[in-house]
Amino acid sequence: MKFAFLLESSPFDSSKLYGAYQEAREALLSGHTILVVFLRGNAVLLANPHLAPPGDEVNVSRLWQDLERQYHFPLIACITSCRRRGISGTPPSFRIAGLAHWFNLSEAAEKIIQA
């Protein structure tokens, strides 16, 4: 099955983004494909290279980056959302692109997960 993930939640409410990460990881381990993970709204804060959660919290950004490095799927932060939040540079795992990119990549998805 082909999945696309649309993440909109804040990393400060990491339970939703962590749940989406777990679902993505399970899908990949089961042999499914992730076509795209697109961050918009407050979720683009995951792409902020200065984001440093407290030591007792899960670093959801790092989990997504590690998953992308292992499975090589597009991990994209919305350019408009990034600009509104002052994010100009991102860690290497993330790319910045517009919503049109999301529509093009997610078009072939059989299942879209929103968190």
PAZA-592693 format. One record per residue: x, y, z of N, C-alpha, C in turn; residue number from 1. Coordinates in steps of 0.001 Angstrom, whole numbers, plus 500000, padded with zeros to 6 digits. Last residue first. Layout:
% PAZA-592693
((X; Y; Z); (X; Y; Z); (X; Y; Z); NUM)
...
//
This chain:
% PAZA-592693
((497821; 514136; 510801); (498065; 514260; 512245); (498427; 515693; 512593); 115)
((496559; 511903; 508430); (496671; 513298; 508849); (496841; 513353; 510357); 114)
((497297; 509778; 505826); (497235; 509891; 507275); (497450; 511354; 507625); 113)
((495877; 508262; 503080); (496462; 509508; 503572); (496222; 509570; 505076); 112)
((496330; 505629; 500835); (495878; 506019; 502171); (496615; 507280; 502588); 111)
((497270; 505505; 498340); (496078; 504720; 498609); (495492; 505057; 499970); 110)
((498635; 508105; 496337); (498501; 507431; 497633); (497181; 506667; 497726); 109)
((498991; 509622; 494115); (498963; 508170; 493924); (498785; 507396; 495227); 108)
((499088; 512245; 495185); (498027; 511862; 494241); (497894; 510345; 494087); 107)
((501216; 513119; 496598); (500209; 512341; 497318); (499098; 511804; 496410); 106)
((502742; 514611; 494787); (503299; 513387; 495356); (502245; 512506; 496022); 105)
((501007; 516757; 494084); (501616; 515897; 493059); (502092; 514563; 493630); 104)
((500392; 517897; 496589); (499333; 517353; 495735); (499900; 516395; 494684); 103)
((502963; 518703; 497452); (502174; 517737; 498221); (501116; 517082; 497336); 102)
((503505; 520614; 495505); (504366; 519436; 495606); (503645; 518326; 496372); 101)
((501643; 522525; 496127); (501532; 521841; 494835); (502371; 520567; 494833); 100)
((502569; 523625; 498510); (501458; 522670; 498544); (501295; 521909; 497235); 99)
((506210; 523857; 498149); (504848; 524345; 498289); (503810; 523231; 498282); 98)
((509116; 523054; 500177); (508377; 523135; 498904); (506955; 523597; 499201); 97)
((512156; 522028; 501492); (511091; 523032; 501571); (510448; 523130; 500195); 96)
((513166; 518975; 503030); (513167; 519889; 501883); (512038; 520873; 502105); 95)
((515153; 517355; 505531); (513965; 518094; 505112); (514214; 518878; 503836); 94)
((517632; 516325; 506104); (516559; 515388; 505769); (515323; 516078; 505210); 93)
((519307; 518515; 506892); (519421; 517912; 505552); (518282; 516977; 505156); 92)
((517317; 521038; 508614); (518268; 519924; 508609); (518250; 519221; 507245); 91)
((516875; 524305; 507061); (516368; 523088; 507686); (517478; 522045; 507756); 90)
((516315; 527833; 507125); (517189; 526690; 506871); (516648; 525484; 507609); 89)
((514182; 529410; 507852); (514767; 529593; 506518); (515694; 528445; 506149); 88)
((511423; 530156; 509651); (512339; 529048; 509372); (512876; 529218; 507957); 87)
((509443; 531908; 510528); (510833; 532347; 510530); (511849; 531245; 510293); 86)
((506862; 531243; 510188); (507449; 530898; 511480); (508947; 531198; 511542); 85)
((506251; 531906; 507612); (505443; 532519; 508682); (506046; 532282; 510060); 84)
((508009; 530183; 506269); (508242; 531634; 506246); (507479; 532331; 507366); 83)
((506769; 527696; 506759); (508127; 527979; 507241); (508383; 529475; 507310); 82)
((504348; 528002; 505411); (504338; 527802; 506866); (505712; 528086; 507466); 81)
((505371; 528206; 502801); (504594; 529306; 503384); (504577; 529201; 504905); 80)
((506647; 525712; 502413); (507409; 526959; 502356); (506664; 528119; 503007); 79)
((506294; 522823; 504289); (505598; 523836; 503487); (506338; 525172; 503557); 78)
((508711; 520312; 504150); (508091; 521357; 504964); (507517; 522420; 504030); 77)
((508970; 516847; 503538); (508857; 518196; 502991); (508147; 519129; 503955); 76)
((510558; 514157; 502750); (510149; 514775; 504010); (510160; 516278; 503750); 75)
((510340; 511455; 500581); (510369; 512914; 500694); (509787; 513395; 502019); 74)
((512265; 508627; 501759); (511020; 509194; 501242); (511108; 510712; 501370); 73)
((514319; 506669; 502767); (514447; 507572; 501613); (513104; 507980; 500991); 72)
((514723; 505029; 504973); (513808; 504572; 503919); (513718; 505502; 502704); 71)
((516686; 506215; 506624); (516672; 504768; 506451); (515857; 504337; 505236); 70)
((516105; 508919; 506549); (517437; 508468; 506141); (517461; 506967; 505867); 69)
((513485; 508861; 507609); (513721; 509313; 506218); (515070; 508832; 505718); 68)
((514037; 508051; 510218); (513202; 507210; 509360); (513405; 507568; 507888); 67)
((515502; 510246; 511130); (516137; 508927; 511081); (515365; 507990; 510159); 66)
((513519; 512230; 510978); (514732; 512343; 510164); (515435; 510990; 510038); 65)
((511663; 511306; 512865); (511266; 511416; 511455); (512495; 511482; 510548); 64)
((513309; 511486; 515183); (512738; 510201; 514769); (512344; 510219; 513296); 63)
((513845; 514234; 515306); (514948; 513303; 515064); (514426; 511937; 514603); 62)
((511253; 515149; 515892); (511951; 515591; 514686); (513068; 514612; 514327); 61)
((510736; 514063; 518376); (509983; 513568; 517229); (510649; 513975; 515922); 60)
((512230; 513239; 521002); (512592; 514170; 519938); (511973; 513651; 518632); 59)
((510379; 512975; 523961); (510781; 512317; 522719); (511101; 513389; 521682); 58)
((511701; 514417; 526975); (510679; 514308; 525941); (511251; 513628; 524701); 57)
((513739; 514889; 528713); (512786; 513851; 529105); (511643; 513692; 528098); 56)
((515204; 517020; 527638); (515766; 515678; 527625); (514794; 514569; 527978); 55)
((513115; 519216; 525650); (513776; 518824; 526905); (514198; 517358; 526866); 54)
((513914; 519795; 522158); (512995; 519432; 523232); (513758; 519063; 524497); 53)
((514909; 522105; 520190); (515600; 521227; 521141); (514649; 520896; 522281); 52)
((515237; 523568; 517104); (514289; 522919; 517996); (515033; 521934; 518889); 51)
((516851; 524572; 515193); (517113; 525035; 516559); (516154; 524420; 517577); 50)
((515968; 523778; 512716); (517211; 523173; 513216); (517539; 523567; 514652); 49)
((512726; 522946; 512104); (513532; 524021; 512671); (514808; 523415; 513256); 48)
((511044; 520978; 511367); (512146; 521265; 510454); (513031; 522405; 510949); 47)
((509056; 521060; 513233); (509929; 519878; 513225); (511164; 520113; 512361); 46)
((507604; 523219; 512474); (508582; 523435; 513542); (509485; 522218; 513712); 45)
((505690; 522342; 510791); (506977; 522717; 510182); (508030; 523023; 511239); 44)
((503414; 522048; 512324); (504275; 520871; 512161); (505615; 521223; 511520); 43)
((501872; 524330; 512168); (502874; 524239; 513232); (503789; 523026; 513122); 42)
((501564; 524127; 508612); (501135; 524692; 509893); (502250; 524565; 510919); 41)
((502934; 521002; 507414); (502400; 522352; 507225); (501885; 522852; 508551); 40)
((504810; 518506; 505898); (504572; 519265; 507125); (504026; 520627; 506764); 39)
((504451; 515411; 504410); (504389; 516856; 504190); (504006; 517541; 505495); 38)
((505918; 512709; 503157); (505510; 513238; 504456); (505601; 514745; 504303); 37)
((505196; 510419; 500511); (505573; 511753; 500966); (505127; 511944; 502420); 36)
((504968; 507672; 500108); (505205; 508546; 498949); (505709; 509913; 499374); 35)
((506008; 504824; 501556); (505588; 506188; 501884); (505971; 507066; 500702); 34)
((504903; 501457; 501234); (505687; 502582; 500725); (505118; 503900; 501238); 33)
((505215; 498363; 503120); (504472; 499385; 502398); (505407; 500534; 502016); 32)
((506460; 496496; 504722); (506710; 496452; 503289); (505930; 497458; 502459); 31)
((506301; 496752; 507401); (505400; 495766; 506791); (505539; 495709; 505274); 30)
((507938; 498872; 507888); (508396; 497555; 508329); (507549; 496433; 507739); 29)
((506233; 500900; 506949); (507479; 500597; 506253); (508013; 499216; 506624); 28)
((504207; 500798; 508890); (503886; 500601; 507464); (505148; 500201; 506694); 27)
((505645; 501405; 511208); (504999; 500097; 511074); (504671; 499790; 509610); 26)
((506370; 504062; 510576); (507397; 503044; 510821); (506819; 501641; 510636); 25)
((503862; 505287; 510453); (504750; 505271; 509282); (505791; 504166; 509419); 24)
((502987; 504938; 513098); (502220; 504355; 511997); (503073; 504258; 510733); 23)
((504930; 506422; 514439); (504797; 504989; 514710); (504038; 504291; 513586); 22)
((504360; 508981; 513385); (505674; 508361; 513166); (505584; 506855; 513364); 21)
((501827; 509364; 514456); (501986; 509286; 512996); (503316; 508643; 512642); 20)
((502561; 509478; 517166); (501644; 508445; 516695); (501733; 508259; 515189); 19)
((504101; 511797; 517100); (504739; 510528; 517452); (503869; 509352; 517006); 18)
((502162; 513654; 516507); (503249; 513447; 515546); (503996; 512146; 515832); 17)
((500556; 513373; 518832); (499992; 513175; 517493); (501087; 512881; 516469); 16)
((502399; 513920; 520912); (501692; 512638; 520880); (501100; 512363; 519493); 15)
((503521; 516452; 520954); (504216; 515403; 520216); (503450; 514091; 520139); 14)
((502964; 519220; 520928); (501928; 518223; 521200); (502399; 516959; 520496); 13)
((505125; 520404; 519949); (504950; 520540; 521387); (503763; 519719; 521877); 12)
((504929; 520211; 517254); (505801; 519240; 517910); (505707; 519323; 519432); 11)
((501526; 520630; 516209); (502743; 521198; 516775); (503614; 520098; 517387); 10)
((500185; 519123; 513226); (500221; 519357; 514668); (501554; 519939; 515107); 9)
((500243; 518345; 510613); (499889; 519736; 510889); (500011; 520097; 512368); 8)
((501190; 516213; 508045); (501373; 516542; 509455); (501122; 518030; 509670); 7)
((500216; 513810; 506045); (500059; 515262; 506130); (500087; 515614; 507612); 6)
((501566; 511165; 504246); (501326; 511723; 505571); (501273; 513239; 505479); 5)
((500636; 508457; 502230); (501074; 509854; 502270); (500683; 510389; 503640); 4)
((501348; 505117; 501085); (500889; 506064; 502095); (501407; 507469; 501803); 3)
((500421; 502273; 499340); (501158; 503540; 499259); (500517; 504551; 500201); 2)
((500844; 498822; 500000); (500000; 500000; 500000); (500888; 501240; 500000); 1)
//
